[in-house]
Amino acid sequence: MKNKPLGASYWKLWTATAISNLGDGVSMVAYPWLASAVTRSPLLIAAAGFASRLPWLVFTLHAGVITDRFDRRKLIVGMDFLRGVLTVFVGTVVFLNRSTFPSLNELTKMSDLKTNWPIYITLLVTAFLFGLAEVLRDNSAQTLLPSVVDTENLEVANGRMWSAESLTNSFIGPPLGSLLIGIAIFLPFYFDAGSFFFAVALIATLKGSFKPVAKVEPKAKINFKAEIKEGFVWLWAHPLLRPMAIILGSMNGLGTMVGADIFCLHKRFYIHRFLFLQF
């Protein structure tokens, strides 16, 4: 039986996801480059990356509780808008201090660079706040799809969504980010911010009800500890989801460790390739 059309709301969500993930792919190169341009300490550069991923460790379960209480569309719009504002702020800091950064050609040869603490602290704080917003946004987006398409279309809709995310985030975004850095060091951040604001405009126009069917009133005080425990007990008792969660968690952990080394090589490749084409 042929599935029903996915509908305009789905394609708005698909487009918003693809564009915002394109911005994320650009930032995958831009933020590590910024860290390496303000310090040559491996520990400090790693700390900047750690700050952006730390929210996934400490806030994911809390974000799930929040997602089960409030309108998912409003959460996505709010978090994407916040990420856009944060990125504009970082881009403005980079623009105002652009003359203090080494050029790309100098950066590839530098072995010693005095840490620019004001900009580094700005990067560290905004990376952590950005990560918090990303966790809540992505948790909300994963639960929004069933409100946009029919149950019979979920498999097709989800597959196309993940394909768009993977393509823009991993294959198009990073080389585009390297190209934008070569044009102007602040340009990737403004591009990233623009992608978030574009996503906000699309998600805000989605029609329908995106409020979860909650057991309690949204305004009631949230008992995070009790609700997280309830969710964990339910997951651990599930014969299918428990082993899947363990397997996927382990695979993601190992994949991230391997991916960190691969990404460093990719970043150097993209920057060196652009320099080669430029000179």
DRENVOSE-365178 format. One line per 3 residues: their letters; for each residue x, y, z of N, C-alpha, C. Coordinates in Angstrom, 3 decimals. Last residue first. Layout:
# DRENVOSE-365178
A> X:Y:Z:X:Y:Z:X:Y:Z ~ ...
END
This chain:
# DRENVOSE-365178
FQL> 46.639:29.555:-2.591:47.977:30.059:-2.896:48.636:29.275:-4.026 ~ 44.152:28.314:-2.533:44.215:29.770:-2.483:45.571:30.283:-2.964 ~ 44.568:25.620:-2.519:43.821:26.184:-3.640:43.974:27.706:-3.715
FLF> 45.948:25.451:-0.087:46.597:25.008:-1.311:45.902:25.624:-2.537 ~ 44.002:26.296:1.721:45.226:27.084:1.566:45.934:26.735:0.266 ~ 42.193:24.192:1.454:41.784:25.538:1.037:43.014:26.430:0.812
RHI> 43.731:22.120:2.459:43.259:22.057:1.079:42.867:23.434:0.589 ~ 44.091:22.891:5.100:45.255:22.814:4.231:44.839:22.785:2.748 ~ 41.390:22.695:5.971:42.098:23.977:6.023:43.292:23.977:5.077
YFR> 40.828:19.964:5.540:40.004:20.992:4.916:40.746:22.333:4.865 ~ 42.841:18.697:7.113:42.761:18.459:5.669:41.991:19.579:4.977 ~ 42.240:19.546:9.674:43.527:19.939:9.099:43.502:19.767:7.580
KHL> 39.767:18.262:9.879:39.855:19.720:10.005:41.151:20.225:9.379 ~ 40.451:15.565:9.641:39.603:16.189:8.626:39.737:17.712:8.671 ~ 41.924:15.195:11.988:42.576:15.008:10.703:41.781:15.678:9.593
CFI> 39.889:15.686:13.828:41.086:16.531:13.845:41.834:16.423:12.521 ~ 38.159:13.559:13.192:37.749:14.933:12.915:38.942:15.879:12.909 ~ 39.599:11.350:14.071:39.324:11.489:12.645:38.961:12.921:12.295
DAG> 39.581:11.811:16.835:40.846:11.786:16.105:40.628:11.999:14.619 ~ 36.804:11.698:17.264:37.559:12.884:17.683:38.891:12.957:16.939 ~ 35.986:9.159:16.470:35.651:10.305:15.637:36.410:11.560:16.002
VMT> 36.760:7.599:18.613:37.454:7.429:17.343:37.230:8.653:16.455 ~ 34.940:8.633:20.491:36.385:8.642:20.772:37.189:8.511:19.486 ~ 32.491:8.125:19.211:32.897:9.503:19.501:34.389:9.601:19.766
GLG> 32.426:5.343:19.162:32.457:6.096:17.914:32.903:7.530:18.110 ~ 32.236:4.740:21.868:33.441:4.344:21.133:33.568:5.138:19.834 ~ 29.673:5.882:22.334:30.846:6.271:23.113:32.139:5.945:22.390
NMS> 28.053:4.518:20.509:28.219:5.966:20.383:29.442:6.458:21.142 ~ 28.260:1.911:21.538:28.724:2.213:20.180:28.967:3.703:19.986 ~ 27.079:2.267:24.062:28.474:1.827:23.960:29.052:2.163:22.586
GLI> 24.474:3.023:23.308:25.299:3.903:24.138:26.773:3.557:24.040 ~ 23.654:0.763:21.890:23.797:2.033:21.182:24.649:3.019:21.974 ~ 23.657:-1.151:24.024:24.462:-1.347:22.814:24.713:-0.025:22.096
IAM> 21.859:0.005:25.862:23.230:-0.326:26.264:24.140:-0.443:25.038 ~ 19.528:0.217:24.312:20.115:1.418:24.912:21.575:1.177:25.294 ~ 19.059:-2.470:23.700:19.326:-1.522:22.621:19.991:-0.262:23.154
PRL> 18.518:-3.589:26.226:19.754:-3.962:25.524:20.086:-3.018:24.372 ~ 16.059:-1.973:26.729:17.221:-1.998:27.625:18.494:-2.424:26.887 ~ 14.153:-2.482:24.711:14.825:-1.182:24.747:16.054:-1.174:25.644
LPH> 13.319:-5.171:25.272:13.912:-4.796:23.988:14.731:-3.517:24.083 ~ 12.301:-5.411:27.878:13.185:-6.456:27.358:13.886:-6.103:26.050 ~ 12.291:-2.956:30.362:11.838:-3.257:29.001:12.793:-4.265:28.349
AWL> 13.341:-2.205:32.732:12.438:-3.362:32.755:11.983:-3.772:31.355 ~ 14.742:0.054:32.142:15.500:-1.121:32.562:14.636:-2.376:32.570 ~ 12.659:1.878:31.576:13.590:1.456:30.523:14.290:0.151:30.893
WVF> 11.443:2.130:34.121:10.664:1.638:32.982:11.587:1.109:31.886 ~ 13.582:3.182:35.566:13.001:1.895:35.970:12.207:1.290:34.818 ~ 13.923:5.633:34.235:14.996:4.635:34.236:14.466:3.254:34.592
GEK> 11.499:6.938:34.774:11.867:6.618:33.400:12.939:5.545:33.321 ~ 11.701:7.166:37.562:10.576:6.455:36.959:10.905:6.024:35.530 ~ 13.996:8.776:37.782:13.997:7.411:38.338:12.885:6.574:37.714
IEA> 13.008:11.106:36.655:14.140:10.424:36.015:14.211:8.974:36.496 ~ 11.038:11.714:38.543:10.645:11.414:37.175:11.764:10.727:36.398 ~ 12.530:12.151:40.902:11.492:11.119:40.864:11.146:10.731:39.435
KFN> 14.250:14.265:40.114:14.782:13.003:40.634:13.765:11.879:40.514 ~ 12.523:16.367:39.344:13.405:15.729:38.379:13.871:14.357:38.852 ~ 9.603:17.381:39.782:10.475:16.576:40.642:11.382:15.761:39.720
IKA> 8.336:20.504:39.070:8.934:19.298:38.496:9.849:18.627:39.521 ~ 5.235:21.846:40.013:6.663:21.765:40.272:7.214:20.439:39.781 ~ 2.922:22.565:37.365:3.253:21.929:38.639:4.769:21.813:38.785
KPE> 2.481:23.395:34.824:2.893:24.416:35.794:3.251:23.820:37.158 ~ 1.608:21.129:33.460:2.928:21.668:33.159:3.435:22.664:34.192 ~ 0.021:18.645:35.526:-0.042:19.958:34.899:1.368:20.490:34.643
VKA> 0.710:15.204:34.699:0.522:16.306:35.643:0.462:17.611:34.867 ~ 0.991:13.567:32.599:0.252:13.038:33.739:-0.076:14.134:34.740 ~ 0.543:14.936:29.273:1.267:14.816:30.541:0.366:14.258:31.640
VPK> 0.956:14.671:26.174:-0.119:14.224:27.060:0.517:13.923:28.407 ~ 2.592:17.652:24.935:2.554:16.236:25.319:1.346:15.922:26.191 ~ 1.709:19.760:22.251:1.791:19.603:23.700:1.720:18.122:24.051
FSG> 1.304:20.445:19.708:2.570:19.785:19.998:2.798:19.662:21.502 ~ -1.144:20.716:17.298:-0.884:20.678:18.737:0.373:19.857:18.999 ~ -0.754:22.860:14.371:-1.145:21.665:15.092:-0.844:21.773:16.569
KLT> 1.683:24.063:12.070:0.334:24.099:12.625:0.004:22.773:13.307 ~ 4.683:25.893:11.957:4.031:24.584:11.978:2.667:24.688:12.664 ~ 6.035:28.246:12.144:4.842:28.252:11.292:4.136:26.893:11.262
AIL> 8.287:27.781:13.634:7.235:28.607:14.244:5.949:28.589:13.435 ~ 9.950:26.466:11.865:9.298:25.690:12.921:8.141:26.475:13.531 ~ 10.818:28.680:10.248:10.058:27.562:9.689:9.287:26.801:10.763
AVA> 12.150:30.386:12.002:11.054:30.913:11.193:10.189:29.788:10.630 ~ 14.131:28.652:13.012:13.114:29.207:13.909:11.901:29.678:13.114 ~ 15.711:28.285:10.741:14.987:27.140:11.303:13.868:27.616:12.230
FFF> 16.754:30.863:10.536:15.941:30.331:9.439:15.092:29.161:9.932 ~ 18.244:30.941:12.867:17.117:31.857:12.732:16.181:31.415:11.595 ~ 20.186:28.986:12.225:19.286:28.805:13.364:18.045:29.696:13.248
SGA> 21.487:30.097:10.039:20.802:28.813:9.871:19.822:28.563:11.014 ~ 22.622:32.381:11.171:21.560:32.528:10.180:20.786:31.239:9.973 ~ 24.606:31.187:12.743:23.494:31.893:13.388:22.321:32.048:12.430
DFY> 26.270:30.223:10.682:25.664:29.304:11.634:24.455:29.942:12.303 ~ 27.065:32.657:9.555:26.344:31.675:8.741:25.596:30.700:9.644 ~ 28.444:33.722:11.692:27.231:34.395:11.233:26.398:33.476:10.339
FPL> 30.526:31.860:11.784:29.657:32.039:12.948:28.356:32.738:12.565 ~ 31.876:32.069:9.319:31.187:30.825:9.688:30.203:30.990:10.845 ~ 32.971:34.799:9.389:31.844:34.443:8.538:31.151:33.139:8.937
FIA> 35.264:35.451:10.685:34.023:35.552:11.459:32.810:35.020:10.697 ~ 37.277:35.231:8.808:37.334:34.369:9.992:36.047:34.396:10.819 ~ 36.584:34.836:5.419:36.586:35.775:6.549:36.449:34.962:7.826
IGI> 37.549:32.796:3.692:37.054:34.067:3.170:37.103:35.152:4.248 ~ 38.300:30.687:5.331:39.286:31.260:4.420:38.859:32.598:3.847 ~ 35.871:30.130:6.543:36.979:30.638:7.366:38.020:31.310:6.486
LLS> 34.500:29.096:4.336:34.065:30.370:4.914:35.145:30.979:5.801 ~ 35.879:26.662:3.976:35.868:27.668:2.916:35.504:29.042:3.470 ~ 35.259:25.386:6.360:36.659:25.701:6.059:36.765:26.762:4.975
GLP> 32.474:25.100:6.032:33.009:25.895:7.130:34.453:26.302:6.885 ~ 32.408:23.319:3.886:31.876:24.671:3.701:32.405:25.596:4.792 ~ 33.455:21.024:5.111:34.227:21.693:4.057:33.728:23.107:3.770
PGI> 31.276:20.693:7.169:32.691:20.912:7.492:33.514:21.539:6.361 ~ 28.696:20.428:5.622:29.015:21.494:6.560:30.501:21.719:6.813 ~ 28.652:18.057:4.078:28.634:19.368:3.421:29.128:20.466:4.347
FSN> 28.967:15.875:5.847:29.601:15.859:4.534:29.652:17.216:3.848 ~ 27.700:16.200:8.355:28.989:15.513:8.273:29.708:15.677:6.941 ~ 25.325:17.716:8.065:26.176:17.872:9.246:27.573:17.338:9.024
TLS> 24.103:16.937:5.657:24.467:18.340:5.870:25.468:18.512:7.009 ~ 23.883:14.099:5.964:24.479:14.706:4.778:24.964:16.120:5.054 ~ 22.580:13.734:8.439:23.910:13.172:8.212:24.612:13.857:7.047
EAS> 20.120:15.071:8.001:21.011:15.466:9.088:22.433:14.999:8.828 ~ 19.058:13.592:5.857:19.337:15.019:5.696:20.318:15.499:6.763 ~ 18.776:11.101:7.090:19.630:11.238:5.910:20.031:12.690:5.702
WMR> 16.910:11.659:9.073:18.274:11.311:9.463:19.246:11.404:8.292 ~ 14.664:12.176:7.397:15.165:13.194:8.326:16.618:12.920:8.704 ~ 14.253:9.792:6.113:14.627:10.958:5.318:15.200:12.068:6.196
GNA> 13.566:8.209:8.355:14.722:7.877:7.519:15.195:9.064:6.699 ~ 11.233:9.449:9.249:12.410:9.435:10.112:13.672:9.134:9.306 ~ 9.506:8.950:7.078:9.802:10.321:7.499:11.075:10.387:8.329
VEL> 9.395:6.130:7.022:9.915:6.870:5.876:10.350:8.277:6.285 ~ 8.292:5.694:9.615:9.547:5.060:9.199:10.192:5.813:8.047 ~ 5.868:7.178:9.650:6.955:7.491:10.568:8.303:6.930:10.101
NET> 3.595:6.672:8.251:4.684:7.345:7.534:5.916:7.588:8.402 ~ 1.771:5.623:9.976:2.221:4.758:8.881:3.376:5.358:8.094 ~ 1.201:7.830:11.630:1.966:6.700:12.154:2.530:5.830:11.042
DVV> 1.655:10.984:9.908:0.847:9.847:10.350:1.742:8.694:10.790 ~ 3.572:13.781:11.202:3.212:12.807:10.171:2.362:11.689:10.774 ~ 3.687:15.383:13.492:3.710:16.026:12.172:3.264:15.071:11.067
SPL> 3.934:14.053:15.787:2.846:15.033:15.740:2.715:15.673:14.369 ~ 6.217:12.513:15.463:4.915:11.837:15.456:3.721:12.781:15.426 ~ 8.238:14.662:15.693:7.903:14.028:14.416:6.557:13.298:14.427
LTQ> 8.855:15.398:18.283:7.936:16.242:17.515:7.418:15.527:16.272 ~ 10.793:14.003:19.532:9.416:13.679:19.923:8.384:14.491:19.144 ~ 13.076:15.099:18.464:12.855:13.666:18.291:11.422:13.264:18.628
ASN> 12.947:17.732:19.346:12.759:17.444:17.926:12.457:15.970:17.686 ~ 13.545:17.536:22.071:12.210:17.972:21.656:11.928:17.594:20.208 ~ 16.220:16.767:21.954:15.246:15.920:22.643:13.830:16.258:22.200
DRL> 17.279:19.004:20.646:17.280:17.712:19.962:16.323:16.722:20.624 ~ 16.871:21.017:22.614:16.314:21.153:21.264:16.213:19.791:20.596 ~ 18.347:20.123:24.762:16.903:20.286:24.905:16.223:20.371:23.549
VEA> 20.932:20.122:23.571:20.369:18.913:24.173:18.848:19.008:24.253 ~ 21.282:22.804:22.811:21.255:21.749:21.794:20.617:20.476:22.332 ~ 21.393:24.147:25.236:20.286:24.424:24.319:20.156:23.322:23.274
LGF> 23.814:23.056:26.199:22.560:22.892:26.945:21.347:23.090:26.037 ~ 25.618:23.969:24.233:25.373:22.544:24.407:24.095:22.264:25.165 ~ 25.565:26.697:24.693:25.136:26.197:23.400:24.796:24.708:23.500
LFA> 26.752:26.723:27.192:25.356:27.167:27.058:24.758:26.665:25.745 ~ 29.327:25.824:26.423:28.533:25.066:27.392:27.052:25.434:27.282 ~ 30.111:27.815:24.639:30.065:26.425:24.180:29.210:25.579:25.116
TVL> 30.133:30.074:26.270:29.125:29.981:25.219:29.010:28.555:24.685 ~ 32.347:29.406:27.916:31.017:29.614:28.494:29.928:29.452:27.432 ~ 34.476:29.190:26.032:34.159:28.090:26.945:32.725:28.197:27.475
LTI> 34.542:31.690:24.755:34.296:30.473:23.978:33.839:29.336:24.874 ~ 35.200:33.300:26.944:33.953:33.523:26.203:33.568:32.284:25.416 ~ 37.707:32.257:27.505:36.632:32.095:28.497:35.272:32.315:27.843
YIP> 39.025:33.110:25.137:38.916:31.683:25.457:37.793:31.432:26.463 ~ 38.910:35.860:25.296:38.189:35.198:24.214:38.020:33.717:24.515 ~ 40.484:36.237:27.671:39.105:36.761:27.548:38.296:36.053:26.463
WNT> 43.011:34.820:27.052:42.065:34.356:28.059:40.662:34.937:27.935 ~ 44.822:33.727:24.732:43.977:34.917:24.827:42.826:34.567:25.769 ~ 47.962:32.337:25.303:46.515:32.162:25.411:45.810:33.504:25.580
KLD> 50.492:32.626:22.917:50.031:33.031:24.239:48.496:32.972:24.267 ~ 51.760:29.933:21.188:50.839:31.059:21.101:50.346:31.375:22.500 ~ 53.737:27.848:19.244:53.625:28.561:20.515:52.744:29.786:20.319
SMK> 53.718:26.859:16.778:53.835:25.869:17.850:53.680:26.519:19.220 ~ 52.340:27.501:13.579:52.618:27.957:14.941:52.721:26.791:15.909 ~ 51.500:26.657:11.124:52.926:26.523:11.412:53.275:26.872:12.858
TLE> 48.844:27.173:10.856:49.273:25.807:10.567:50.739:25.577:10.920 ~ 48.741:29.915:11.317:48.184:29.000:12.306:48.664:27.570:12.095 ~ 49.669:31.140:9.026:50.485:31.190:10.243:50.036:30.134:11.253
NLS> 47.513:30.617:7.354:48.837:30.135:6.979:49.771:30.115:8.181 ~ 45.456:31.940:8.666:45.393:30.489:8.507:46.764:29.911:8.188 ~ 46.849:34.406:10.935:46.242:33.986:9.675:46.230:32.467:9.597
PFT> 45.977:34.958:14.391:46.941:34.617:13.336:46.209:34.205:12.069 ~ 44.002:37.694:15.600:44.151:36.273:15.315:45.230:36.038:14.269 ~ 43.652:40.385:15.815:44.545:39.766:16.801:44.785:38.281:16.522
SRN> 41.762:41.217:14.025:43.151:41.602:13.746:44.142:40.941:14.696 ~ 39.340:40.410:15.137:39.882:39.680:13.992:41.347:40.004:13.710 ~ 37.743:41.306:17.163:39.132:40.962:17.501:39.859:40.281:16.344
LFV> 35.260:41.682:16.066:35.898:42.828:16.708:37.365:42.579:17.027 ~ 34.734:39.043:15.161:34.845:40.157:14.213:35.599:41.335:14.823 ~ 34.574:37.615:17.567:35.619:37.279:16.598:35.832:38.434:15.624
VTG> 32.320:38.872:18.648:33.594:38.891:19.380:34.751:38.608:18.427 ~ 30.454:38.133:16.691:30.777:39.554:16.897:32.092:39.712:17.652 ~ 30.365:35.364:17.019:30.805:35.926:15.756:31.200:37.394:15.879
VFV> 29.304:35.229:19.609:30.662:34.729:19.356:31.208:35.319:18.062 ~ 26.759:36.378:19.048:27.653:36.973:20.040:29.099:36.536:19.814 ~ 25.727:34.560:17.227:25.941:35.945:16.803:26.914:36.635:17.761
TLV> 25.554:32.377:18.956:26.490:32.324:17.836:26.756:33.713:17.271 ~ 23.560:33.216:20.736:24.896:32.884:21.236:25.929:32.908:20.110 ~ 21.408:33.467:18.916:21.905:34.642:19.643:23.330:34.391:20.156
GRL> 21.084:30.784:18.099:21.399:31.821:17.134:21.991:33.058:17.793 ~ 20.421:29.566:20.487:21.673:29.182:19.838:22.086:30.215:18.798 ~ 17.939:30.815:20.906:19.034:31.029:21.858:20.373:30.671:21.234
FDM> 16.535:29.753:18.738:16.732:31.209:18.824:17.887:31.530:19.776 ~ 16.560:27.079:19.433:17.247:27.495:18.212:17.493:29.003:18.204 ~ 15.020:27.230:21.798:16.414:26.785:21.859:17.193:27.156:20.600
GVI> 12.513:28.176:20.863:13.263:28.901:21.886:14.728:28.532:21.907 ~ 11.791:26.189:18.993:11.928:27.582:18.572:12.784:28.363:19.571 ~ 11.697:23.952:20.704:12.629:23.983:19.575:12.873:25.415:19.126
LKR> 9.659:24.741:22.483:10.994:24.430:22.987:12.035:24.508:21.868 ~ 7.478:24.986:20.779:7.992:26.182:21.454:9.394:25.951:22.008 ~ 7.185:22.284:20.045:7.475:23.297:19.021:8.064:24.553:19.657
RDF> 6.541:21.038:22.472:7.819:20.731:21.819:8.194:21.771:20.766 ~ 5.283:22.296:25.405:5.065:22.289:23.965:6.403:22.127:23.245 ~ 6.264:20.261:28.270:5.978:21.506:27.568:5.827:21.292:26.063
RDT> 6.870:17.770:29.452:5.979:18.712:30.138:5.464:19.835:29.241 ~ 8.749:16.267:28.215:7.476:15.602:28.514:6.465:16.534:29.172 ~ 10.906:17.974:28.206:10.225:17.699:26.934:8.863:17.059:27.156
IVG> 11.740:17.726:30.854:11.177:18.998:30.387:10.375:18.795:29.106 ~ 12.739:15.116:30.794:11.632:15.449:31.695:10.944:16.734:31.237 ~ 14.822:15.426:28.960:13.722:14.527:28.663:12.504:14.806:29.524
AHL> 16.519:17.104:30.358:15.869:17.623:29.153:14.691:16.742:28.759 ~ 17.405:15.325:32.297:16.582:16.465:32.719:15.836:17.061:31.515 ~ 18.927:13.661:30.676:17.767:13.118:31.379:16.830:14.228:31.849
TFV> 20.925:15.518:29.732:20.041:14.796:28.818:18.778:14.286:29.507 ~ 22.791:16.726:31.363:21.493:17.398:31.192:20.497:16.603:30.359 ~ 25.282:15.546:31.498:24.667:15.984:32.755:23.235:16.503:32.602
LWP> 26.001:14.780:28.882:26.191:13.857:30.000:25.346:14.246:31.211 ~ 25.471:16.902:27.303:24.883:15.624:26.914:25.015:14.598:28.033 ~ 27.050:18.942:28.450:25.597:18.927:28.679:24.925:17.615:28.286
LRS> 29.666:18.301:27.376:29.320:17.992:28.761:27.812:17.997:29.016 ~ 30.220:19.289:24.888:29.615:17.956:24.963:29.178:17.581:26.371 ~ 31.352:21.754:25.313:30.199:21.692:24.420:29.481:20.348:24.487
AFG> 33.505:21.129:26.957:32.445:21.996:27.482:31.190:21.920:26.620 ~ 35.178:19.701:25.264:34.514:18.995:26.359:33.345:19.807:26.903 ~ 36.172:21.728:23.651:35.320:20.701:23.064:34.532:19.952:24.125
AAA> 37.624:23.055:25.633:36.582:23.772:24.891:35.625:22.782:24.232 ~ 39.446:21.127:26.420:38.438:21.579:27.384:37.297:22.317:26.691 ~ 41.121:20.955:24.213:40.252:19.817:24.521:39.132:20.222:25.474
ILL> 42.370:23.414:24.522:41.611:23.149:23.299:40.638:21.996:23.525 ~ 43.625:22.994:26.984:42.606:24.032:26.867:41.750:23.837:25.617 ~ 45.407:20.906:26.319:44.423:20.726:27.380:43.289:21.741:27.262
PSR> 47.063:22.000:24.369:46.174:20.884:24.016:45.067:20.678:25.049 ~ 47.530:25.376:23.919:47.525:24.349:24.954:46.579:23.219:24.549 ~ 47.458:27.482:22.324:48.133:26.321:21.756:48.231:25.206:22.796
TVA> 44.726:29.719:21.683:45.626:29.015:22.599:46.274:27.854:21.861 ~ 43.310:30.864:19.673:43.496:31.678:20.878:44.391:30.989:21.911 ~ 43.076:29.051:17.638:43.597:30.374:17.286:43.841:31.254:18.506
SAL> 41.880:26.836:18.659:43.293:26.701:18.304:43.927:28.038:17.930 ~ 39.288:27.888:18.944:40.037:27.470:20.129:41.529:27.382:19.826 ~ 38.658:28.284:16.242:38.734:29.431:17.138:39.528:29.075:18.392
WPY> 38.610:25.620:15.345:39.588:26.552:14.808:39.758:27.747:15.736 ~ 36.450:24.632:16.803:37.797:24.132:17.093:38.886:25.042:16.530 ~ 34.455:26.324:15.482:34.734:26.430:16.911:36.093:25.822:17.296
AVM> 34.528:25.605:12.677:34.752:26.970:13.133:35.146:27.053:14.608 ~ 33.881:22.912:12.356:35.224:23.376:11.987:35.525:24.720:12.639 ~ 31.349:22.818:13.359:32.260:21.737:13.731:33.703:22.081:13.382
SVG> 29.962:24.838:12.097:30.527:25.137:13.416:31.482:24.050:13.894 ~ 29.127:23.434:9.827:30.057:24.559:9.684:30.740:24.856:11.021 ~ 27.349:21.678:11.038:28.527:21.153:10.352:29.584:22.225:10.135
DGL> 25.413:23.473:11.936:26.175:22.695:12.916:27.445:22.129:12.294 ~ 24.415:24.345:9.474:25.113:25.287:10.351:25.942:24.577:11.405 ~ 23.271:21.937:8.748:24.321:22.491:7.909:25.135:23.505:8.707
NSI> 21.339:21.802:10.698:22.445:20.851:10.758:23.586:21.253:9.828 ~ 19.628:23.785:9.797:20.283:23.968:11.094:21.457:23.005:11.256 ~ 18.847:22.617:7.330:19.562:23.896:7.354:20.295:24.097:8.677
ATA> 17.561:20.227:8.147:18.691:20.182:7.223:19.520:21.465:7.305 ~ 15.498:21.230:9.795:16.505:20.326:10.341:17.750:20.294:9.463 ~ 14.033:22.750:7.970:14.617:23.396:9.146:15.724:22.542:9.741
TWL> 13.240:20.690:6.225:14.089:21.789:5.746:14.785:22.494:6.908 ~ 11.641:19.135:7.952:12.793:18.545:7.264:13.777:19.633:6.822 ~ 9.642:20.959:8.644:10.504:20.398:9.685:11.771:19.825:9.080
KWY> 8.550:21.320:6.092:9.086:22.476:6.828:10.050:22.007:7.910 ~ 7.747:18.753:5.601:8.832:19.299:4.785:9.380:20.596:5.359 ~ 5.683:18.475:7.496:6.884:17.624:7.569:8.037:18.251:6.793
SAG> 3.857:20.350:6.571:4.464:20.522:7.898:5.738:19.690:8.032 ~ 3.039:19.314:4.090:3.829:20.549:4.142:4.528:20.723:5.483 ~ 3.315:15.687:3.666:2.664:16.944:4.007:3.609:18.121:4.156
LPK> 3.728:13.091:2.848:4.225:13.499:4.162:3.670:14.851:4.599 ~ 1.064:11.220:1.369:2.079:12.280:1.294:2.469:12.745:2.697 ~ 0.713:7.759:2.438:0.164:9.084:2.181:1.300:10.092:2.062
NKM> 2.142:4.877:0.806:1.982:5.777:1.941:1.379:7.111:1.504 ~ 0.560:2.193:-0.857:1.340:3.418:-0.962:1.058:4.344:0.209 ~ 0.843:-1.196:0.000:0.000:0.000:0.000:0.883:1.253:0.000
END
